[in-house]
Amino acid sequence: MFQGLQLDPTVLPDSVHALRREVREFVEAELQASEASDDYLRNSDFNTGTSVEFTKKLAAKGWVGMTWPKAYGGGDRSFLERYVVTEEILAAGAPVSAHWIADRQSGPLFLKFGSEAQKQFYLPKIIKAECFFSIGMSEPDSGSDLASIKTNAKKVDGGWLLNGSKIWTSGAHMNHYMITLVRTEPQSDNRHAGLSQFIVDLSDTNVTISSIQNLSGDRGFNQVFFDDVFIPDEAVVGEPGNGWQQVMSELGYERSGPERFLSAFRVLVEFIRLVESNPSEAQLTLIGKLTAHLVTLRRMSISVAAMLESGKLPTVESALVKDLGNSYERLVPELIRQAAPMQKTERFVDTLNQCILHAPAFTLRGGTREILRGVIARGLGLR
């Protein structure tokens, strides 16, 4: 496990460091310019902020689909270069959710399993920030137990009729498409068999999208209902019945990135700013502890990026990064809340309060901790 650590992935090539400086300067300039416009910074922490304008600027810089082949408009760059761009954008609290899912997992899924026609049609649009994707995995009665899903599709002439619903579909109210996992064969003793992935056009009149308000008041989550939605055969991703293998591959991209431990990063930054002029010994100890955890998680996450770069499928390693990262993200606001001085800045209070309200979702998105620990245990031969 984490074989990439033997290569010390924290020692990155000079080209990556130059890229980091370029991204940092770009994001800082964009965020500073936006403070007066009341656009980018609103709700921009915790990977929830949305700005199509900002996404288009990233796309123009070549930072969307940057690892994808040039034949489809991508940058043909390394996973480590993409990691640096991702890390800098998240650390700054920039609004990324418009393109996030399409760039992180929908595009790679197409590259690995999609037809040539799907690659030619969707990938250039994603790269140009002309279309955005949602994920259709979880269901109201299934949660992270994807093998128990009930949303189904029956074969008809030229395609399939899709019925059922999905929940926790981030951004479905504003995105163009959803790649959804459905049951295309009756459930059998093999719970992972008979599943397929479809591309659903979210503008279809037989698709109903209902928003869900979370604790922070945001309505980024949705429940999506399908009522005899026709899915043409060319909108099937990969082979019918191969959905389980494909969705596990997709989750590997979702679970291992720096967003799994940087969601609470802005709270740590604002805490350091708050106490930097006169920190107590306890506050210094806490900063050291949280920073040490952060550096360890970052190194593990970079190792997964190195494994992806070499063509491996780090399912267990990704699950481990997410589980440990989620624990860290929940720990940060709680420990900092207890250690904060009586006199606080408005920025610190707002960032801390928003993080506390978003924190319950950290351990749900991308798979609950119970599911992740099952993946880890099986991978280690413990179950």
Long-range contacts (C-beta under 8 A, 24 or more apart in sequence): 1-316, 1-317, 1-320, 1-380, 2-300, 2-303, 2-304, 2-317, 3-303, 3-307, 4-302, 4-303, 4-304, 4-305, 4-306, 4-307, 4-310, 5-299, 5-300, 5-303, 7-306, 9-80, 9-299, 9-302, 9-303, 9-305, 9-306, 10-298, 10-299, 10-302, 12-80, 12-84, 13-80, 15-81, 16-80, 16-81, 16-84, 19-81, 19-84, 19-85, 20-84, 20-87, 20-88, 23-63, 23-84, 23-85, 23-88, 23-89, 24-88, 24-92, 26-61, 27-88, 27-89, 27-92, 27-94, 28-92, 30-54, 30-57, 30-94, 31-92, 31-93, 31-94, 40-94, 40-95, 41-93, 43-95, 43-218, 43-354, 44-93, 44-94, 44-95, 45-93, 45-263, 45-266, 45-351, 45-354, 45-355, 46-263, 46-264, 46-354, 46-355, 46-358, 47-90, 47-96, 47-97, 47-100, 47-259, 47-263, 48-97, 48-218, 48-220, 48-358, 49-93, 49-94, 49-95, 49-96, 49-97, 50-95, 50-97, 50-98, 50-171, 50-174, 50-220, 51-95, 51-98, 52-98, 52-129, 54-94, 54-95, 54-96, 54-98, 55-95, 55-96, 55-98, 55-99, 55-129, 56-129, 58-89, 58-99, 58-129, 59-99, 59-127, 59-128, 59-129, 64-99, 64-103, 64-126, 64-127, 64-129, 65-103, 65-107, 65-123, 65-126, 65-127, 68-107, 68-111, 68-123, 68-127, 69-111, 72-119, 72-120, 72-123, 72-124, 72-127, 73-123, 73-124, 73-127, 73-128, 74-123, 74-127, 78-309, 79-305, 79-306, 79-308, 79-309, 80-302, 80-305, 80-306, 80-309, 82-305, 83-257, 83-258, 83-301, 83-302, 83-305, 86-257, 86-258, 86-259, 87-258, 87-262, 87-298, 90-258, 90-259, 90-262, 90-263, 90-265, 91-262, 91-265, 93-265, 93-266, 97-170, 97-171, 97-220, 98-129, 98-132, 98-171, 98-174, 99-126, 99-129, 99-132, 101-132, 101-133, 101-134, 101-135, 101-170, 101-171, 101-175, 102-126, 102-131, 102-132, 102-133, 104-253, 104-254, 104-257, 105-135, 105-250, 105-251, 105-253, 105-254, 106-133, 106-135, 106-177, 106-179, 108-250, 108-253, 109-179, 109-197, 109-237, 109-246, 109-249, 109-250, 109-253, 110-237, 112-246, 112-249, 113-197, 113-237, 113-238, 113-242, 113-246, 113-249, 114-237, 114-238, 115-234, 117-234, 118-199, 118-234, 118-237, 122-177, 122-199, 131-175, 131-176, 131-177, 132-171, 132-174, 132-175, 132-176, 132-177, 133-175, 133-176, 133-177, 133-178, 133-179, 134-169, 134-170, 134-171, 134-172, 134-175, 134-177, 134-178, 134-179, 134-202, 134-222, 134-224, 135-169, 135-170, 135-178, 135-179, 135-180, 135-254, 136-166, 136-169, 136-178, 136-179, 136-180, 136-181, 136-200, 136-224, 137-166, 137-180, 137-181, 137-247, 138-166, 138-167, 138-168, 139-164, 139-165, 139-166, 139-167, 140-165, 140-167, 140-223, 143-368, 144-364, 144-367, 144-368, 144-370, 144-371, 145-371, 146-181, 146-195, 146-244, 146-247, 147-191, 147-192, 147-195, 147-244, 148-191, 149-181, 149-182, 149-183, 149-195, 150-183, 151-180, 151-181, 151-182, 151-183, 151-226, 152-182, 152-183, 152-184, 153-182, 153-183, 153-184, 153-196, 153-198, 153-231, 155-184, 156-230, 158-232, 158-233, 159-230, 159-231, 159-232, 159-233, 159-235, 160-184, 160-198, 160-230, 160-231, 160-233, 160-236, 161-228, 161-229, 161-230, 161-231, 162-198, 162-200, 162-226, 162-228, 162-229, 162-230, 162-231, 163-226, 163-227, 163-228, 163-229, 164-225, 164-226, 165-223, 165-224, 165-225, 165-226, 166-223, 166-224, 167-212, 167-221, 167-222, 167-223, 167-224, 168-212, 168-221, 168-222, 168-364, 168-365, 169-209, 169-221, 169-222, 169-223, 169-224, 170-220, 170-221, 170-222, 170-365, 171-220, 171-222, 172-202, 172-209, 172-222, 172-224, 173-209, 173-211, 173-219, 173-222, 175-202, 176-201, 176-202, 176-203, 177-201, 177-202, 178-202, 178-224, 179-237, 179-250, 181-243, 181-247, 182-243, 184-240, 184-241, 184-243, 185-241, 192-244, 193-241, 193-244, 194-241, 195-241, 195-242, 195-243, 195-244, 195-247, 196-236, 196-237, 196-238, 196-239, 196-240, 196-241, 196-242, 196-243, 197-236, 197-237, 197-238, 197-243, 197-246, 197-247, 198-231, 198-235, 198-236, 198-237, 199-231, 199-235, 199-236, 199-237, 200-226, 200-229, 200-231, 200-235, 204-229, 206-230, 214-357, 214-358, 214-361, 215-357, 215-358, 215-360, 216-354, 216-357, 216-358, 217-357, 248-315, 249-313, 251-315, 251-318, 251-366, 251-367, 252-308, 252-313, 252-314, 252-315, 252-318, 253-308, 253-318, 254-318, 254-366, 255-318, 255-319, 255-321, 255-322, 255-366, 255-367, 255-372, 256-301, 256-304, 256-305, 256-308, 256-314, 256-317, 256-318, 256-321, 256-322, 257-301, 257-305, 258-298, 258-301, 260-297, 260-301, 260-321, 260-322, 260-325, 260-326, 260-329, 260-366, 261-294, 261-297, 261-298, 261-301, 261-321, 261-324, 261-325, 261-328, 261-329, 263-329, 263-355, 263-358, 263-362, 264-328, 264-329, 264-332, 264-333, 264-355, 264-359, 264-362, 265-294, 266-351, 266-355, 267-332, 267-333, 267-336, 267-351, 267-352, 267-355, 268-294, 268-332, 268-336, 270-345, 270-347, 270-348, 270-351, 270-352, 271-336, 271-339, 271-340, 271-348, 271-352, 273-345, 273-348, 274-340, 274-341, 274-344, 274-345, 274-348, 275-341, 282-339, 283-339, 286-335, 286-336, 286-339, 290-328, 290-331, 290-332, 290-335, 290-336, 293-328, 293-331, 294-328, 297-321, 297-324, 297-325, 297-328, 300-324, 301-325, 315-375, 315-379, 316-375, 316-376, 316-379, 316-380, 319-367, 319-372, 319-373, 319-375, 319-376, 319-379, 320-372, 320-376, 322-366, 322-367, 322-372, 323-369, 323-372, 323-373, 323-376, 326-362, 326-363, 326-369, 329-359, 329-362, 330-359, 330-362, 330-363, 333-359
